[in-house]
Amino acid sequence: MMEQLKKLLLAGIGSAAFTYEKAGSFINDMVEKGKLTVDEGKELSEDIKKSLKNDFVPLTKGDIKSLFDDMSFATKDDIYEIKERLNRIEDTLYNNEERFIEIEEEIEEE
């Protein structure tokens, strides 16, 4: 689960970096084509950089918990309950198997 969280965070960081890189590339193209001056390109690039920086909000522990709750991951308690149910089912099957063998032996004796 921790690995999935790391991948999620890295994807978010990667997408922000990709957005900035694409914006920078677009600005450079506009400067080369003469649609923007070099100074305008620098200013726009800085504005985008500041905007991305301001929009980036670190996740709190509560945010992460909320994300996991929304994803409906099984909790430790859920897993424990499933294991207990599985143990009861296995016990029932084992007991029924013993009973089946007893009945089979009774039939063979007749």
DORO-486222 format. One record per residue: residue in three letters; z negated, y, x of N, C-alpha, C in turn. Coordinates in Angstrom, 3 decimals, padded with zeros to 6 digits, always signed. Layout:
BEGIN
(rec 'ALA',(Z,Y,X),(Z,Y,X),(Z,Y,X))
...
***
This chain:
BEGIN
(rec 'MET',(+000.000,-001.178,+000.831),(+000.000,+000.000,+000.000),(+000.000,+001.250,+000.882))
(rec 'MET',(-000.725,+001.205,+001.962),(-000.786,+002.354,+002.865),(+000.591,+002.600,+003.473))
(rec 'GLU',(+001.316,+001.534,+003.742),(+002.655,+001.662,+004.312),(+003.587,+002.368,+003.331))
(rec 'GLN',(+003.433,+002.064,+002.042),(+004.259,+002.716,+001.029),(+003.947,+004.204,+000.954))
(rec 'LEU',(+002.670,+004.540,+001.082),(+002.274,+005.944,+001.067),(+002.879,+006.677,+002.264))
(rec 'LYS',(+002.831,+006.042,+003.431),(+003.417,+006.655,+004.628),(+004.911,+006.902,+004.419))
(rec 'LYS',(+005.597,+005.908,+003.852),(+007.033,+006.059,+003.612),(+007.310,+007.195,+002.640))
(rec 'LEU',(+006.471,+007.310,+001.607),(+006.626,+008.375,+000.619),(+006.457,+009.745,+001.272))
(rec 'LEU',(+005.424,+009.880,+002.082),(+005.173,+011.162,+002.750),(+006.282,+011.496,+003.738))
(rec 'LEU',(+006.729,+010.495,+004.494),(+007.807,+010.733,+005.460),(+009.107,+011.095,+004.753))
(rec 'ALA',(+009.343,+010.507,+003.590),(+010.543,+010.845,+002.825),(+010.486,+012.301,+002.374))
(rec 'GLY',(+009.314,+012.744,+001.945),(+009.159,+014.142,+001.536),(+009.380,+015.096,+002.693))
(rec 'ILE',(+008.793,+014.753,+003.820),(+008.966,+015.597,+005.013),(+010.424,+015.576,+005.454))
(rec 'GLY',(+011.024,+014.409,+005.419),(+012.432,+014.277,+005.811),(+013.354,+015.072,+004.908))
(rec 'SER',(+013.069,+015.056,+003.608),(+013.937,+015.803,+002.695),(+013.797,+017.310,+002.921))
(rec 'ALA',(+012.585,+017.765,+003.227),(+012.396,+019.197,+003.516),(+013.152,+019.570,+004.790))
(rec 'ALA',(+013.061,+018.725,+005.809),(+013.765,+018.999,+007.068),(+015.275,+018.984,+006.842))
(rec 'PHE',(+015.742,+018.034,+006.039),(+017.169,+017.925,+005.740),(+017.643,+019.173,+004.995))
(rec 'THR',(+016.856,+019.632,+004.027),(+017.200,+020.836,+003.263),(+017.320,+022.031,+004.185))
(rec 'TYR',(+016.351,+022.199,+005.089),(+016.374,+023.323,+006.024),(+017.597,+023.221,+006.945))
(rec 'GLU',(+017.869,+022.011,+007.410),(+018.999,+021.802,+008.309),(+020.320,+022.124,+007.601))
(rec 'LYS',(+020.464,+021.659,+006.368),(+021.686,+021.930,+005.607),(+021.834,+023.431,+005.328))
(rec 'ALA',(+020.728,+024.066,+004.989),(+020.766,+025.509,+004.738),(+021.189,+026.246,+006.007))
(rec 'GLY',(+020.626,+025.820,+007.142),(+020.994,+026.439,+008.427),(+022.468,+026.255,+008.729))
(rec 'SER',(+022.974,+025.071,+008.454),(+024.389,+024.782,+008.686),(+025.271,+025.661,+007.787))
(rec 'PHE',(+024.854,+025.793,+006.533),(+025.593,+026.631,+005.581),(+025.606,+028.086,+006.040))
(rec 'ILE',(+024.453,+028.563,+006.489),(+024.351,+029.957,+006.961),(+025.255,+030.162,+008.179))
(rec 'ASN',(+025.234,+029.207,+009.114),(+026.090,+029.311,+010.299),(+027.563,+029.360,+009.903))
(rec 'ASP',(+027.949,+028.522,+008.931),(+029.336,+028.538,+008.453),(+029.693,+029.896,+007.860))
(rec 'MET',(+028.763,+030.467,+007.100),(+029.016,+031.768,+006.474),(+029.152,+032.862,+007.548))
(rec 'VAL',(+028.350,+032.780,+008.604),(+028.439,+033.753,+009.702),(+029.777,+033.595,+010.409))
(rec 'GLU',(+030.181,+032.341,+010.690),(+031.449,+032.089,+011.380),(+032.646,+032.587,+010.567))
(rec 'LYS',(+032.550,+032.465,+009.261),(+033.646,+032.902,+008.391),(+033.620,+034.409,+008.143))
(rec 'GLY',(+032.564,+035.054,+008.643),(+032.468,+036.493,+008.497),(+031.909,+036.942,+007.156))
(rec 'LYS',(+031.389,+036.036,+006.381),(+030.815,+036.378,+005.079),(+029.415,+036.986,+005.245))
(rec 'LEU',(+028.771,+036.669,+006.362),(+027.460,+037.217,+006.693),(+027.491,+037.709,+008.126))
(rec 'THR',(+026.707,+038.749,+008.408),(+026.559,+039.172,+009.797),(+025.550,+038.245,+010.465))
(rec 'VAL',(+025.526,+038.292,+011.780),(+024.570,+037.463,+012.523),(+023.148,+037.820,+012.113))
(rec 'ASP',(+022.872,+039.112,+011.992),(+021.525,+039.552,+011.598),(+021.174,+039.071,+010.188))
(rec 'GLU',(+022.151,+039.157,+009.256),(+021.912,+038.674,+007.896),(+021.647,+037.164,+007.894))
(rec 'GLY',(+022.395,+036.460,+008.726),(+022.200,+035.016,+008.837),(+020.818,+034.676,+009.355))
(rec 'LYS',(+020.382,+035.408,+010.389),(+019.039,+035.185,+010.936),(+017.973,+035.488,+009.892))
(rec 'GLU',(+018.161,+036.603,+009.187),(+017.187,+037.003,+008.171),(+017.118,+035.960,+007.046))
(rec 'LEU',(+018.281,+035.515,+006.596),(+018.323,+034.502,+005.531),(+017.687,+033.196,+005.996))
(rec 'SER',(+017.979,+032.829,+007.228),(+017.395,+031.602,+007.792),(+015.876,+031.691,+007.842))
(rec 'GLU',(+015.370,+032.847,+008.275),(+013.914,+033.054,+008.333),(+013.303,+033.027,+006.931))
(rec 'ASP',(+013.994,+033.636,+005.953),(+013.500,+033.631,+004.569),(+013.399,+032.205,+004.032))
(rec 'ILE',(+014.410,+031.400,+004.309),(+014.401,+030.010,+003.847),(+013.268,+029.246,+004.518))
(rec 'LYS',(+013.110,+029.475,+005.827),(+012.042,+028.811,+006.579),(+010.678,+029.164,+005.993))
(rec 'LYS',(+010.459,+030.455,+005.707),(+009.186,+030.894,+005.119),(+008.997,+030.296,+003.730))
(rec 'SER',(+010.067,+030.267,+002.966),(+009.997,+029.721,+001.614),(+009.603,+028.250,+001.642))
(rec 'LEU',(+010.228,+027.492,+002.536),(+009.888,+026.067,+002.654),(+008.441,+025.889,+003.101))
(rec 'LYS',(+008.014,+026.751,+004.017),(+006.639,+026.682,+004.512),(+005.643,+026.986,+003.398))
(rec 'ASN',(+005.945,+028.001,+002.591),(+005.054,+028.401,+001.503),(+005.042,+027.383,+000.371))
(rec 'ASP',(+006.165,+026.720,+000.152),(+006.247,+025.733,-000.928),(+005.579,+024.423,-000.562))
(rec 'PHE',(+005.409,+024.194,+000.736),(+004.792,+022.947,+001.180),(+003.280,+023.036,+000.983))
(rec 'VAL',(+002.767,+022.149,+000.149),(+001.329,+022.117,-000.127),(+000.805,+020.751,+000.304))
(rec 'PRO',(-000.185,+020.729,+001.197),(-000.724,+019.439,+001.632),(-001.348,+018.679,+000.457))
(rec 'LEU',(-001.160,+017.376,+000.469),(-001.741,+016.537,-000.582),(-003.222,+016.312,-000.322))
(rec 'THR',(-004.007,+016.392,-001.374),(-005.429,+016.081,-001.269),(-005.634,+014.616,-001.617))
(rec 'LYS',(-006.825,+014.131,-001.365),(-007.156,+012.745,-001.716),(-006.986,+012.541,-003.225))
(rec 'GLY',(-007.359,+013.550,-004.007),(-007.198,+013.479,-005.464),(-005.732,+013.395,-005.872))
(rec 'ASP',(-004.876,+014.146,-005.173),(-003.433,+014.101,-005.454),(-002.881,+012.701,-005.207))
(rec 'ILE',(-003.291,+012.116,-004.089),(-002.815,+010.784,-003.730),(-003.308,+009.757,-004.747))
(rec 'LYS',(-004.585,+009.866,-005.144),(-005.131,+008.944,-006.144),(-004.369,+009.082,-007.455))
(rec 'SER',(-004.071,+010.304,-007.831),(-003.321,+010.556,-009.062),(-001.923,+009.933,-008.985))
(rec 'LEU',(-001.281,+010.053,-007.817),(+000.031,+009.430,-007.634),(-000.039,+007.921,-007.838))
(rec 'PHE',(-001.043,+007.300,-007.223),(-001.187,+005.858,-007.352),(-001.517,+005.456,-008.782))
(rec 'ASP',(-002.353,+006.244,-009.455),(-002.678,+005.956,-010.854),(-001.424,+006.017,-011.717))
(rec 'ASP',(-000.582,+007.012,-011.456),(+000.660,+007.155,-012.214),(+001.626,+006.008,-011.951))
(rec 'MET',(+001.540,+005.419,-010.765),(+002.430,+004.315,-010.412),(+001.945,+002.981,-010.955))
(rec 'SER',(+000.795,+002.961,-011.546),(+000.229,+001.752,-012.164),(+000.062,+000.588,-011.177))
(rec 'PHE',(-000.400,+000.894,-009.977),(-000.715,-000.167,-009.033),(-001.967,-000.896,-009.503))
(rec 'ALA',(-002.056,-002.159,-009.187),(-003.250,-002.934,-009.528),(-004.414,-002.455,-008.663))
(rec 'THR',(-005.585,-002.327,-009.290),(-006.777,-001.941,-008.547),(-007.432,-003.194,-007.977))
(rec 'LYS',(-008.435,-002.999,-007.143),(-009.175,-004.141,-006.609),(-009.814,-004.932,-007.744))
(rec 'ASP',(-010.322,-004.209,-008.746),(-010.928,-004.879,-009.900),(-009.893,-005.688,-010.679))
(rec 'ASP',(-008.690,-005.127,-010.838),(-007.615,-005.851,-011.528),(-007.296,-007.153,-010.796))
(rec 'ILE',(-007.183,-007.071,-009.495),(-006.851,-008.248,-008.691),(-007.974,-009.275,-008.769))
(rec 'TYR',(-009.216,-008.806,-008.726),(-010.358,-009.711,-008.834),(-010.326,-010.437,-010.184))
(rec 'GLU',(-010.076,-009.702,-011.261),(-010.023,-010.315,-012.595),(-008.896,-011.354,-012.676))
(rec 'ILE',(-007.762,-011.034,-012.083),(-006.642,-011.986,-012.090),(-007.005,-013.244,-011.319))
(rec 'LYS',(-007.661,-013.080,-010.178),(-008.088,-014.250,-009.400),(-009.062,-015.109,-010.196))
(rec 'GLU',(-009.995,-014.459,-010.891),(-010.957,-015.198,-011.710),(-010.250,-015.958,-012.826))
(rec 'ARG',(-009.303,-015.315,-013.492),(-008.551,-015.986,-014.556),(-007.778,-017.166,-013.993))
(rec 'LEU',(-007.165,-016.972,-012.834),(-006.406,-018.045,-012.204),(-007.322,-019.211,-011.852))
(rec 'ASN',(-008.509,-018.923,-011.332),(-009.471,-019.984,-011.021),(-009.849,-020.767,-012.270))
(rec 'ARG',(-010.083,-020.058,-013.390),(-010.428,-020.739,-014.646),(-009.271,-021.613,-015.129))
(rec 'ILE',(-008.062,-021.117,-015.010),(-006.884,-021.898,-015.420),(-006.748,-023.138,-014.553))
(rec 'GLU',(-006.919,-022.971,-013.242),(-006.832,-024.122,-012.338),(-007.911,-025.150,-012.656))
(rec 'ASP',(-009.135,-024.682,-012.935),(-010.218,-025.599,-013.305),(-009.872,-026.353,-014.582))
(rec 'THR',(-009.339,-025.649,-015.555),(-008.960,-026.283,-016.816),(-007.881,-027.327,-016.581))
(rec 'LEU',(-006.883,-026.996,-015.790),(-005.812,-027.952,-015.494),(-006.357,-029.171,-014.759))
(rec 'TYR',(-007.231,-028.940,-013.805),(-007.814,-030.044,-013.054),(-008.623,-030.949,-013.974))
(rec 'ASN',(-009.436,-030.355,-014.823),(-010.250,-031.146,-015.761),(-009.373,-031.907,-016.740))
(rec 'ASN',(-008.320,-031.293,-017.209),(-007.407,-031.968,-018.124),(-006.670,-033.095,-017.427))
(rec 'GLU',(-006.355,-032.906,-016.150),(-005.689,-033.963,-015.395),(-006.606,-035.180,-015.272))
(rec 'GLU',(-007.880,-034.924,-014.990),(-008.844,-036.030,-014.911),(-008.945,-036.743,-016.254))
(rec 'ARG',(-009.002,-035.960,-017.326),(-009.091,-036.545,-018.660),(-007.829,-037.342,-018.976))
(rec 'PHE',(-006.670,-036.839,-018.594),(-005.406,-037.534,-018.814),(-005.403,-038.876,-018.085))
(rec 'ILE',(-005.892,-038.884,-016.855),(-005.965,-040.130,-016.083),(-006.898,-041.119,-016.769))
(rec 'GLU',(-008.027,-040.645,-017.291),(-008.962,-041.523,-017.999),(-008.305,-042.129,-019.228))
(rec 'ILE',(-007.598,-041.324,-019.995),(-006.921,-041.822,-021.196),(-005.847,-042.827,-020.806))
(rec 'GLU',(-005.111,-042.520,-019.764),(-004.062,-043.423,-019.294),(-004.652,-044.770,-018.888))
(rec 'GLU',(-005.800,-044.742,-018.198),(-006.451,-045.975,-017.778),(-006.946,-046.782,-019.005))
(rec 'GLU',(-007.459,-046.090,-020.003),(-007.894,-046.756,-021.230),(-006.740,-047.441,-021.921))
(rec 'ILE',(-005.600,-046.782,-021.963),(-004.422,-047.356,-022.602),(-003.962,-048.581,-021.841))
(rec 'GLU',(-003.983,-048.515,-020.540),(-003.548,-049.654,-019.712),(-004.467,-050.842,-019.889))
(rec 'GLU',(-005.753,-050.621,-020.126),(-006.720,-051.703,-020.293),(-006.520,-052.409,-021.626))
(rec 'GLU',(-005.964,-051.776,-022.604),(-005.791,-052.387,-023.915),(-004.684,-053.328,-023.910))
***
